[in-house]
Amino acid sequence: MTKGYGGADLKALSTEAALKAIRRKYPQIYNSAEKLLIEPKKIEVTAADFLEAIKT
């Protein structure tokens, strides 16, 4: 799936997958004008997050 990806590509893919996991766990985060605290230990980046990220 990632054949031919360079380091920057993999970093961008990982970042997007992490953002998808955050949006899934805390959907209200982008609808709030306030700063919200998130608990990083409660965010689990899954294979599904990577598959969704690779589509974009």
Biopython code that builds the backbone (N, CA, C, O; Angstrom):
import numpy as np
from Bio.PDB.StructureBuilder import StructureBuilder

atoms = [
    (1, "MET", "N", (0.803, -1.209, 0.000)),
    (1, "MET", "CA", (0.000, 0.000, 0.000)),
    (1, "MET", "C", (0.842, 1.268, 0.000)),
    (1, "MET", "O", (0.498, 2.264, -0.637)),
    (2, "THR", "N", (1.936, 1.211, 0.717)),
    (2, "THR", "CA", (2.756, 2.415, 0.824)),
    (2, "THR", "C", (4.068, 2.280, 0.052)),
    (2, "THR", "O", (5.020, 3.024, 0.291)),
    (3, "LYS", "N", (4.105, 1.333, -0.867)),
    (3, "LYS", "CA", (5.315, 1.158, -1.676)),
    (3, "LYS", "C", (5.574, 2.445, -2.455)),
    (3, "LYS", "O", (4.678, 2.985, -3.104)),
    (4, "GLY", "N", (6.793, 2.917, -2.379)),
    (4, "GLY", "CA", (7.156, 4.146, -3.067)),
    (4, "GLY", "C", (6.999, 5.395, -2.207)),
    (4, "GLY", "O", (7.381, 6.487, -2.626)),
    (5, "TYR", "N", (6.441, 5.241, -1.015)),
    (5, "TYR", "CA", (6.301, 6.382, -0.115)),
    (5, "TYR", "C", (7.663, 6.714, 0.481)),
    (5, "TYR", "O", (8.433, 5.819, 0.830)),
    (6, "GLY", "N", (7.947, 7.985, 0.592)),
    (6, "GLY", "CA", (9.159, 8.438, 1.257)),
    (6, "GLY", "C", (8.865, 8.735, 2.721)),
    (6, "GLY", "O", (7.739, 8.573, 3.192)),
    (7, "GLY", "N", (9.882, 9.164, 3.417)),
    (7, "GLY", "CA", (9.726, 9.480, 4.835)),
    (7, "GLY", "C", (8.679, 10.544, 5.096)),
    (7, "GLY", "O", (7.883, 10.418, 6.027)),
    (8, "ALA", "N", (8.671, 11.593, 4.282)),
    (8, "ALA", "CA", (7.695, 12.677, 4.458)),
    (8, "ALA", "C", (6.279, 12.178, 4.190)),
    (8, "ALA", "O", (5.333, 12.595, 4.858)),
    (9, "ASP", "N", (6.134, 11.282, 3.210)),
    (9, "ASP", "CA", (4.817, 10.714, 2.906)),
    (9, "ASP", "C", (4.295, 9.895, 4.085)),
    (9, "ASP", "O", (3.123, 9.995, 4.450)),
    (10, "LEU", "N", (5.174, 9.087, 4.674)),
    (10, "LEU", "CA", (4.774, 8.256, 5.809)),
    (10, "LEU", "C", (4.442, 9.107, 7.028)),
    (10, "LEU", "O", (3.525, 8.792, 7.786)),
    (11, "LYS", "N", (5.193, 10.182, 7.207)),
    (11, "LYS", "CA", (4.906, 11.087, 8.320)),
    (11, "LYS", "C", (3.539, 11.732, 8.133)),
    (11, "LYS", "O", (2.757, 11.813, 9.080)),
    (12, "ALA", "N", (3.244, 12.190, 6.922)),
    (12, "ALA", "CA", (1.947, 12.813, 6.640)),
    (12, "ALA", "C", (0.815, 11.807, 6.821)),
    (12, "ALA", "O", (-0.240, 12.150, 7.354)),
    (13, "LEU", "N", (1.025, 10.579, 6.383)),
    (13, "LEU", "CA", (0.019, 9.533, 6.541)),
    (13, "LEU", "C", (-0.240, 9.247, 8.017)),
    (13, "LEU", "O", (-1.390, 9.113, 8.436)),
    (14, "SER", "N", (0.821, 9.156, 8.796)),
    (14, "SER", "CA", (0.690, 8.904, 10.231)),
    (14, "SER", "C", (-0.027, 10.050, 10.930)),
    (14, "SER", "O", (-0.862, 9.824, 11.806)),
    (15, "THR", "N", (0.298, 11.272, 10.547)),
    (15, "THR", "CA", (-0.356, 12.445, 11.131)),
    (15, "THR", "C", (-1.841, 12.442, 10.817)),
    (15, "THR", "O", (-2.662, 12.695, 11.698)),
    (16, "GLU", "N", (-2.191, 12.159, 9.577)),
    (16, "GLU", "CA", (-3.602, 12.131, 9.178)),
    (16, "GLU", "C", (-4.350, 11.015, 9.905)),
    (16, "GLU", "O", (-5.493, 11.208, 10.317)),
    (17, "ALA", "N", (-3.725, 9.862, 10.065)),
    (17, "ALA", "CA", (-4.352, 8.756, 10.795)),
    (17, "ALA", "C", (-4.592, 9.148, 12.251)),
    (17, "ALA", "O", (-5.640, 8.836, 12.816)),
    (18, "ALA", "N", (-3.626, 9.827, 12.854)),
    (18, "ALA", "CA", (-3.787, 10.278, 14.237)),
    (18, "ALA", "C", (-4.917, 11.293, 14.354)),
    (18, "ALA", "O", (-5.698, 11.245, 15.304)),
    (19, "LEU", "N", (-5.011, 12.207, 13.399)),
    (19, "LEU", "CA", (-6.096, 13.194, 13.416)),
    (19, "LEU", "C", (-7.453, 12.520, 13.260)),
    (19, "LEU", "O", (-8.428, 12.941, 13.883)),
    (20, "LYS", "N", (-7.526, 11.493, 12.447)),
    (20, "LYS", "CA", (-8.777, 10.756, 12.286)),
    (20, "LYS", "C", (-9.163, 10.071, 13.594)),
    (20, "LYS", "O", (-10.340, 10.033, 13.951)),
    (21, "ALA", "N", (-8.185, 9.534, 14.305)),
    (21, "ALA", "CA", (-8.449, 8.901, 15.597)),
    (21, "ALA", "C", (-8.947, 9.929, 16.614)),
    (21, "ALA", "O", (-9.851, 9.642, 17.398)),
    (22, "ILE", "N", (-8.360, 11.116, 16.599)),
    (22, "ILE", "CA", (-8.799, 12.181, 17.510)),
    (22, "ILE", "C", (-10.218, 12.598, 17.183)),
    (22, "ILE", "O", (-11.039, 12.762, 18.085)),
    (23, "ARG", "N", (-10.520, 12.772, 15.896)),
    (23, "ARG", "CA", (-11.883, 13.155, 15.490)),
    (23, "ARG", "C", (-12.895, 12.088, 15.882)),
    (23, "ARG", "O", (-14.024, 12.405, 16.257)),
    (24, "ARG", "N", (-12.493, 10.829, 15.797)),
    (24, "ARG", "CA", (-13.388, 9.727, 16.158)),
    (24, "ARG", "C", (-13.659, 9.713, 17.658)),
    (24, "ARG", "O", (-14.796, 9.513, 18.084)),
    (25, "LYS", "N", (-12.621, 9.924, 18.457)),
    (25, "LYS", "CA", (-12.747, 9.876, 19.922)),
    (25, "LYS", "C", (-13.381, 11.147, 20.480)),
    (25, "LYS", "O", (-14.160, 11.088, 21.431)),
    (26, "TYR", "N", (-13.054, 12.275, 19.899)),
    (26, "TYR", "CA", (-13.545, 13.574, 20.375)),
    (26, "TYR", "C", (-14.194, 14.338, 19.222)),
    (26, "TYR", "O", (-13.624, 15.323, 18.754)),
    (27, "PRO", "N", (-15.365, 13.917, 18.751)),
    (27, "PRO", "CA", (-15.986, 14.584, 17.597)),
    (27, "PRO", "C", (-16.343, 16.043, 17.861)),
    (27, "PRO", "O", (-16.446, 16.833, 16.923)),
    (28, "GLN", "N", (-16.531, 16.403, 19.115)),
    (28, "GLN", "CA", (-16.920, 17.771, 19.458)),
    (28, "GLN", "C", (-15.754, 18.752, 19.385)),
    (28, "GLN", "O", (-15.960, 19.961, 19.492)),
    (29, "ILE", "N", (-14.551, 18.257, 19.207)),
    (29, "ILE", "CA", (-13.368, 19.113, 19.287)),
    (29, "ILE", "C", (-13.359, 20.211, 18.224)),
    (29, "ILE", "O", (-12.853, 21.306, 18.470)),
    (30, "TYR", "N", (-13.909, 19.929, 17.054)),
    (30, "TYR", "CA", (-13.895, 20.924, 15.983)),
    (30, "TYR", "C", (-15.125, 21.819, 15.984)),
    (30, "TYR", "O", (-15.207, 22.759, 15.193)),
    (31, "ASN", "N", (-16.078, 21.539, 16.862)),
    (31, "ASN", "CA", (-17.286, 22.357, 16.949)),
    (31, "ASN", "C", (-17.256, 23.311, 18.132)),
    (31, "ASN", "O", (-18.203, 24.070, 18.340)),
    (32, "SER", "N", (-16.197, 23.283, 18.894)),
    (32, "SER", "CA", (-16.108, 24.088, 20.103)),
    (32, "SER", "C", (-15.194, 25.290, 19.890)),
    (32, "SER", "O", (-14.136, 25.185, 19.271)),
    (33, "ALA", "N", (-15.620, 26.418, 20.410)),
    (33, "ALA", "CA", (-14.786, 27.619, 20.352)),
    (33, "ALA", "C", (-13.778, 27.617, 21.500)),
    (33, "ALA", "O", (-12.799, 28.364, 21.478)),
    (34, "GLU", "N", (-14.025, 26.776, 22.495)),
    (34, "GLU", "CA", (-13.139, 26.691, 23.653)),
    (34, "GLU", "C", (-12.012, 25.690, 23.387)),
    (34, "GLU", "O", (-12.140, 24.782, 22.566)),
    (35, "LYS", "N", (-10.920, 25.882, 24.099)),
    (35, "LYS", "CA", (-9.850, 24.893, 24.039)),
    (35, "LYS", "C", (-10.279, 23.707, 24.890)),
    (35, "LYS", "O", (-10.675, 23.869, 26.044)),
    (36, "LEU", "N", (-10.197, 22.544, 24.324)),
    (36, "LEU", "CA", (-10.581, 21.336, 25.041)),
    (36, "LEU", "C", (-9.342, 20.503, 25.331)),
    (36, "LEU", "O", (-8.445, 20.384, 24.496)),
    (37, "LEU", "N", (-9.309, 19.939, 26.508)),
    (37, "LEU", "CA", (-8.200, 19.059, 26.859)),
    (37, "LEU", "C", (-8.530, 17.645, 26.404)),
    (37, "LEU", "O", (-9.633, 17.147, 26.629)),
    (38, "ILE", "N", (-7.579, 17.020, 25.774)),
    (38, "ILE", "CA", (-7.767, 15.633, 25.376)),
    (38, "ILE", "C", (-6.756, 14.778, 26.125)),
    (38, "ILE", "O", (-5.695, 15.256, 26.526)),
    (39, "GLU", "N", (-7.095, 13.524, 26.306)),
    (39, "GLU", "CA", (-6.201, 12.605, 26.989)),
    (39, "GLU", "C", (-5.534, 11.712, 25.939)),
    (39, "GLU", "O", (-6.165, 10.792, 25.419)),
    (40, "PRO", "N", (-4.272, 11.976, 25.628)),
    (40, "PRO", "CA", (-3.585, 11.211, 24.580)),
    (40, "PRO", "C", (-3.602, 9.698, 24.808)),
    (40, "PRO", "O", (-3.638, 8.928, 23.849)),
    (41, "LYS", "N", (-3.576, 9.275, 26.065)),
    (41, "LYS", "CA", (-3.568, 7.835, 26.350)),
    (41, "LYS", "C", (-4.883, 7.161, 25.975)),
    (41, "LYS", "O", (-4.932, 5.939, 25.832)),
    (42, "LYS", "N", (-5.948, 7.944, 25.815)),
    (42, "LYS", "CA", (-7.250, 7.380, 25.466)),
    (42, "LYS", "C", (-7.473, 7.317, 23.955)),
    (42, "LYS", "O", (-8.493, 6.801, 23.497)),
    (43, "ILE", "N", (-6.530, 7.834, 23.190)),
    (43, "ILE", "CA", (-6.661, 7.836, 21.734)),
    (43, "ILE", "C", (-5.912, 6.628, 21.175)),
    (43, "ILE", "O", (-4.711, 6.466, 21.391)),
    (44, "GLU", "N", (-6.640, 5.799, 20.464)),
    (44, "GLU", "CA", (-6.044, 4.615, 19.856)),
    (44, "GLU", "C", (-6.129, 4.749, 18.340)),
    (44, "GLU", "O", (-7.218, 4.797, 17.767)),
    (45, "VAL", "N", (-4.975, 4.809, 17.707)),
    (45, "VAL", "CA", (-4.931, 4.882, 16.247)),
    (45, "VAL", "C", (-5.017, 3.449, 15.732)),
    (45, "VAL", "O", (-4.183, 2.604, 16.059)),
    (46, "THR", "N", (-6.034, 3.194, 14.926)),
    (46, "THR", "CA", (-6.284, 1.837, 14.449)),
    (46, "THR", "C", (-5.884, 1.690, 12.979)),
    (46, "THR", "O", (-5.580, 2.664, 12.291)),
    (47, "ALA", "N", (-5.897, 0.454, 12.536)),
    (47, "ALA", "CA", (-5.629, 0.183, 11.119)),
    (47, "ALA", "C", (-6.671, 0.871, 10.250)),
    (47, "ALA", "O", (-6.362, 1.342, 9.155)),
    (48, "ALA", "N", (-7.905, 0.929, 10.737)),
    (48, "ALA", "CA", (-8.973, 1.605, 9.985)),
    (48, "ALA", "C", (-8.656, 3.085, 9.805)),
    (48, "ALA", "O", (-8.959, 3.658, 8.758)),
    (49, "ASP", "N", (-8.048, 3.711, 10.814)),
    (49, "ASP", "CA", (-7.655, 5.118, 10.702)),
    (49, "ASP", "C", (-6.618, 5.289, 9.588)),
    (49, "ASP", "O", (-6.679, 6.245, 8.815)),
    (50, "PHE", "N", (-5.669, 4.356, 9.514)),
    (50, "PHE", "CA", (-4.661, 4.418, 8.454)),
    (50, "PHE", "C", (-5.285, 4.190, 7.084)),
    (50, "PHE", "O", (-4.923, 4.857, 6.115)),
    (51, "LEU", "N", (-6.222, 3.248, 7.003)),
    (51, "LEU", "CA", (-6.874, 2.988, 5.719)),
    (51, "LEU", "C", (-7.672, 4.199, 5.249)),
    (51, "LEU", "O", (-7.679, 4.515, 4.059)),
    (52, "GLU", "N", (-8.344, 4.876, 6.176)),
    (52, "GLU", "CA", (-9.076, 6.094, 5.822)),
    (52, "GLU", "C", (-8.107, 7.198, 5.410)),
    (52, "GLU", "O", (-8.368, 7.940, 4.464)),
    (53, "ALA", "N", (-6.996, 7.302, 6.120)),
    (53, "ALA", "CA", (-6.009, 8.345, 5.823)),
    (53, "ALA", "C", (-5.368, 8.133, 4.459)),
    (53, "ALA", "O", (-5.063, 9.098, 3.756)),
    (54, "ILE", "N", (-5.165, 6.897, 4.089)),
    (54, "ILE", "CA", (-4.506, 6.621, 2.811)),
    (54, "ILE", "C", (-5.419, 6.958, 1.636)),
    (54, "ILE", "O", (-4.940, 7.188, 0.526)),
    (55, "LYS", "N", (-6.729, 6.990, 1.873)),
    (55, "LYS", "CA", (-7.692, 7.336, 0.821)),
    (55, "LYS", "C", (-7.651, 8.818, 0.481)),
    (55, "LYS", "O", (-7.997, 9.209, -0.634)),
    (56, "THR", "N", (-7.229, 9.649, 1.438)),
    (56, "THR", "CA", (-7.246, 11.099, 1.227)),
    (56, "THR", "C", (-5.955, 11.598, 0.641)),
    (56, "THR", "O", (-5.807, 12.797, 0.403)),
]
sb = StructureBuilder()
sb.init_structure("model")
sb.init_model(0)
sb.init_chain("A")
sb.init_seg("    ")
for serial, (resi, resn, name, xyz) in enumerate(atoms, 1):
    if name == "N":
        sb.init_residue(resn, " ", resi, " ")
    sb.init_atom(name, np.array(xyz, "f"), 0.0, 1.0, " ", f" {name:<3s}", serial, name[0])
structure = sb.get_structure()
